Amino acid sequence: SNQMTELTTQVPTLLLQFQLLLASLPHRFPGIFPASMMADIGTAINLNANKLVNLSSWVLSMSQASLSWLVQGLVYVFLVPLLVFFFLKDKDKLLGWASNMMPKERGLTDQIFEEMKQQLGKYLRGKVLEMIIVGIVTYIGFAIFGLHYAPLLAFFVGVSVFIPYIGMVVVTIPVAAIGLLQWGASPDFLYMFLVYLIIQAIDGNILVPLLFSEAVDLHPVAIVMAILFFGGIWQISAARSHY
C-alpha cells in the first residue's frame, strides 16, 4: 500500500522524465528514432497525461482497508480451489486424522451427525425443488400476462425462496416496478400482481408444508396448523415460511 501510494504520487514526475527521454532520443540516435515519430509520441502522452494523473489520484484515494480486502479476495480465489482439490484428493486421510483427534467412544455423536446430515440433505433437496416449482409457475403466470423480462424475474423469484421473508420482499420490488413501467396503474398490472401474490401465498401455506413435512418428520397438517396458530399469535404473515 505504501509503495503504491509513493508510486502514484510520482506519476507526474515520471511522465515528465519520460517525455525528456523521448525528446533526447532523436539527438542521440538520429537514424533509429526520427524526430517526427518522437514528436507524435510526445503529443499522445500529453493528451493522455490528465487521464493517467486522474487514474493515479483514484488509486491514491483507495483506503488501505480496500486494498487489504482486494488482496484478501485474490488470496481466497487461489486458496479455496486449492483446498477443495486437496479435500477431494486426500479425503480419507483427512477424515482419518480428524477421527483420531476425537474421543474413541462417540456413538451418540456419530448418531447425531448422521441424523443432521440426513435432515440437511432433505432440507436442501426440498429447497431446490421449491425453487424450481416456484420459478416455473411464476414464469407461466408472468408469460400469460406478457410481462417484460419474465424469465429473469421468475428466476429471481425462484431464488428468493432461499432467503425467507427478506427474499420475497426484495424480489417483489423489481416485479412491481417493471409491471408499473409497462402498464402503469392499470387492471393488467393489478391482475398480474394479484397472481404473483397468490403464488407466494400458495408457496408459503401449501407447497412448503408438503415439501418439508419429510425434512422435519411432521405431517403437512401439523405444519399448516403451526403456521396458522403462531402466525395468528405473532401477527406474522405466513406468505413465506422457513423451517
Secondary structure, DSSP 4 states (H G I P E B T S, - for coil): -HHHHHHHHTHHHHHHHHHHHHHHHHHH-TTTS-HHHHHHHHHHHHHHHHHHHHHHHHHHHS-HHHHHHHHHHHHHHHHHHHHHHHHHHTHHHHHHHHHHHS-S--HHHHHHHHHHHHHHHHHHHHHHHHHHHHHHHHHHHHHHHT-TTHHHHHHHHHHGGGSTTHHHHHHHHHHHHHHHHHH-SSHHHHHHHHHHHHHHHHIIIIIHHHHHTTTTT--HHHHHHHHHHHHHHHT--TTS---
